[in-house]
Amino acid sequence: METETETDQIYHIDVGNLLGFNPNHRFPSAPSSREELVKECLEEARKLVQAIANALFNFPSTETNDGPIVQLPPPTTKLPREKHVPRPKPPTKWEEFALKKGIQKRKKDKVVWDEQTDQFKRRHGYDRVNDDNDVPIIEAKATDEPGEDPFAKRLDEKKQRVGKQQKNRLQNLKAAEKAGALPSHVQLAATSLPISGTKSQPKKIGKDELGDVAGLAATSTASGGKFDKKLPGEKAPKKQGKHHKYLPVVAGRGAVNQEKEQTNNVLSKIISKHSHEILNVGKAINMYNVKKEKKKSGRSDKSGRSDKLKPKKDITKKPTNKAK
Amino acid sequence: MMEIRTPKTGKAKRVLEKRAPKLVETGRKTLILHGTKTSATVSSVLMELYRLKKGGAIKYSRRNENIRPFESGGETSLEFFSQKTDCSIFVYGSHTKKRPDNLVLGRMYDHQVYDLIEVGIENFKSLLSFSYDKKFAPHEGTKPFICFTGEGFENVPELKHLKEVLTDLFRGEVVDNLNLTGLDRAYVCSAISPTKVFLTHCALKLKRSGTIVPRMELVEVGPSMDLVIRRNRLPNESLMKEAMRTSKDKPKKKEKNVDQDAVRGKIGKIYMPDQKLDEMHLHDKSKGRKRERKESKLLNEETDSKKNKKSSE
């Protein structure tokens, strides 16, 4: 938009931006004093502002509590956009199918008439019409196997349907992302792939575990991680190395000698464990009984064995006195 | 394996929707930051610029050593900040021996650097040094007038570029309706030489004049400085083409209370407000407005005209 002033200069005015441009003014190349220059600039600007205001105040205005409100025209200076133009979303699989078959969208009511209870019930949510979980009896068909649980089967089918729906949703979103038209509130994040090739998800490492691992790594420094700079929020490492508990050297007044007790406990434990190997009680009893019987019936009944079986003493050999 | 992540709270959802690309754009948010070393002038310029643009600007206070806007690798930090804060125009101040009191103004397209212009600051006067009647001090967040004077803005390409960037910087929000009482500031840019621009910020005084349009007067309030053009980088052609692409028309607003029917045609619903029969004003019973009088007057005029016709024929 251009306007002419008395001095026959044409200004470029953009009311939408409250912008005014005077391309015809020539500032003196020989610099006058700074104040003069500033004054000149302000005067020129004042003329421009007046020109814009002339246009602005002549617009039809509506009166409100805060003051007169004017409808601004759209700005005429072309400025680059800050973000790209929103791209159109590619049709989803269902939308393509519906287009092909000519299926129209029908608006469904939130409340539906329920035949069984003769009242209006909501379509989705608590106490809904035709709830799958509410059927008390499922009649057996000829095609049913005897061992199958039809209720579990229904639950299974529902899970399958839900899973299939989620998969389809993911496919649609992926296609939208490819076209650059992902909806603003959705983000697709690639969860990490397991290295081993199994389908199991890698376990997420917790805060405590991270702290332990960090402590472990710190011990590999020259001073064993003692003088490392701690990050804000990092906790002190748990006690590293062997955990010793030393008993007091001198027993206190009235206190039991703890070290003696400790060693006694250890010894009794060992003995009680191996006590069956130290003394064979059964054998000892037998030996004792045999000895007793021998003593009883030992004088009368010498060994029942005959003389023939005993080794014969050689009378020719003289007793040698080895110990001289 | 892909996972769909959606915001769990309404607030988060609204924030994401605000940041999404729109068909018709409102103004840009400004990011103000400074480099490794800043002089007193540069830091006060940045501070005052932040104050002027309070509603739509974010100021970072730390030093940024790895931002070099004109080098190819030095823009990554800027782009990251732009994405984080959703700012698409930035002002980067620094001070080196080679380039004292340096200010780099840059714009982003899709969070990538679109164009840059580097200016040096001379003769800076802070807004604290101006004394004026505080009644006319401009309020925060008002839409400013922007005035460019000088043939340099048309002839010299660097100044043309600077004009565009300054318009984008000072524009504020793009609005449909403007309150005429809220006009109280103006930015004055004058091309005093092919390389120098004098920039100042003024408050507006609206004085009573004879007509509807008040007489405008400018009072210098804000910071004033001389900008010396140093370097600039224009956007590359393809990016410029894409960024300048505008949608032809606004999306059709759904017309409420209007229905199209095959049988009855176009039908509109009118909602009547409650008629308070107790407080209704009946017709004016004052003397001059009695209906009978009016009707008789009309009848007389008709008979007169008929008589005139008859006589003329």
Contacts between the chains, C-beta under 8 A, distances in Angstrom:
chain1	res1	chain2	res2	distance
A	16	B	174	7.6
A	17	B	146	6.9
A	17	B	167	6.7
A	17	B	171	5.9
A	17	B	174	7.8
A	18	B	143	6.1
A	18	B	144	6.7
A	18	B	145	4.7
A	18	B	146	6.4
A	18	B	183	7.9
A	19	B	145	7.8
A	19	B	146	4.8
A	19	B	147	7.9
A	19	B	148	7.7
A	19	B	167	6.2
A	20	B	145	7.1
A	20	B	146	7.2
A	20	B	147	4.9
A	20	B	148	7.2
A	21	B	147	7.7
A	21	B	148	4.4
A	21	B	149	7.9
A	21	B	153	6.6
A	21	B	163	7.6
A	22	B	147	7.6
A	22	B	148	7.0
A	22	B	149	4.7
A	22	B	150	7.5
A	23	B	150	7.6
A	23	B	151	5.5
A	23	B	153	6.6
A	23	B	154	4.5
A	24	B	151	6.6
A	25	B	149	5.0
A	25	B	150	5.9
A	25	B	151	7.0
A	26	B	150	7.7
A	26	B	151	6.0
A	27	B	150	6.1
A	27	B	190	6.8
A	27	B	191	7.2
A	27	B	192	4.8
A	27	B	193	7.3
A	29	B	193	7.2
A	34	B	123	7.6
A	37	B	192	6.5
A	37	B	198	7.1
A	38	B	198	7.4
A	38	B	200	7.5
A	38	B	220	7.5
A	38	B	224	7.6
A	40	B	190	8.0
A	41	B	149	6.5
A	41	B	188	5.9
A	41	B	190	4.1
A	41	B	192	7.6
A	41	B	198	5.7
A	41	B	200	7.3
A	42	B	188	6.5
A	42	B	200	7.8
A	42	B	202	7.0
A	42	B	218	5.3
A	42	B	220	6.9
A	44	B	147	7.5
A	44	B	149	4.4
A	44	B	190	6.8
A	45	B	147	4.1
A	45	B	149	6.4
A	45	B	186	6.6
A	45	B	188	4.0
A	45	B	190	7.4
A	45	B	202	7.3
A	45	B	218	6.0
A	46	B	216	6.2
A	46	B	217	6.7
A	46	B	218	5.2
A	48	B	145	7.8
A	48	B	147	4.2
A	48	B	149	7.0
A	49	B	145	5.1
A	49	B	147	6.2
A	49	B	186	5.6
A	49	B	204	7.1
A	49	B	216	4.7
A	49	B	218	6.9
A	50	B	213	7.9
A	50	B	215	7.3
A	50	B	216	4.9
A	52	B	145	6.1
A	53	B	183	7.8
A	53	B	213	5.6
A	53	B	214	7.1
A	53	B	216	5.4
A	54	B	213	5.2
A	56	B	178	7.7
A	56	B	180	7.1
A	56	B	183	8.0
A	57	B	180	6.9
A	57	B	212	5.2
A	57	B	213	4.3
A	57	B	214	7.3
A	58	B	212	7.0
A	58	B	213	7.0
A	61	B	180	6.7
A	64	B	179	8.0
A	66	B	179	5.6
A	66	B	181	6.8
A	66	B	182	8.0
A	67	B	179	5.0
A	67	B	180	6.0
A	67	B	181	3.5
A	67	B	182	7.3
A	68	B	179	7.3
A	68	B	180	4.8
A	68	B	181	7.3
A	69	B	177	5.0
A	69	B	178	6.9
A	69	B	179	5.5
A	69	B	180	7.4
A	70	B	177	6.9
A	70	B	178	5.3
A	70	B	179	7.9
A	70	B	180	5.9
A	71	B	176	6.5
A	71	B	177	5.9
A	72	B	175	6.5
A	72	B	176	6.1
A	72	B	177	6.8
A	72	B	178	5.1
A	75	B	174	6.7
A	77	B	164	7.9
A	77	B	167	6.5
A	78	B	244	6.1
A	78	B	246	7.7
A	79	B	164	6.7
A	79	B	167	6.7
A	79	B	168	5.7
A	79	B	171	8.0
A	80	B	107	6.9
A	80	B	109	6.3
A	80	B	114	6.4
A	80	B	235	7.4
A	80	B	240	6.9
A	80	B	243	3.7
A	80	B	244	5.6
A	81	B	25	6.0
A	81	B	109	6.8
A	81	B	243	5.1
A	81	B	244	7.5
A	81	B	245	7.4
A	81	B	246	7.4
A	82	B	25	5.8
A	82	B	28	5.3
A	82	B	88	4.0
A	82	B	107	7.9
A	82	B	108	7.0
A	82	B	109	6.9
A	83	B	21	3.8
A	83	B	22	7.6
A	83	B	25	7.3
A	83	B	88	7.5
A	83	B	109	7.4
A	83	B	110	5.6
A	84	B	21	5.5
A	84	B	109	7.8
A	84	B	110	5.5
A	84	B	242	7.1
A	85	B	21	6.9
A	85	B	23	6.8
A	85	B	245	6.4
A	85	B	247	6.0
A	86	B	20	7.3
A	86	B	21	5.0
A	86	B	22	6.9
A	86	B	23	6.2
A	169	B	4	7.2
A	170	B	2	6.1
A	170	B	4	6.4
A	173	B	4	6.3
A	174	B	2	6.9
A	184	B	16	5.1
A	184	B	17	5.2
A	184	B	19	7.1
A	184	B	20	3.3
A	185	B	6	5.8
A	185	B	7	5.7
A	185	B	13	5.0
A	185	B	16	4.9
A	185	B	17	6.5
A	186	B	4	6.3
A	186	B	5	7.3
A	186	B	6	5.7
A	187	B	4	7.7
A	187	B	5	4.4
A	187	B	6	7.7
A	188	B	2	5.2
A	188	B	3	7.3
A	188	B	4	6.3
A	188	B	5	7.5
A	189	B	2	7.0
A	189	B	3	4.9
A	189	B	5	5.4
A	190	B	1	6.9
A	190	B	2	5.8
A	190	B	3	7.6
A	191	B	1	4.8
A	191	B	2	7.3
A	191	B	3	5.1
A	193	B	1	6.8
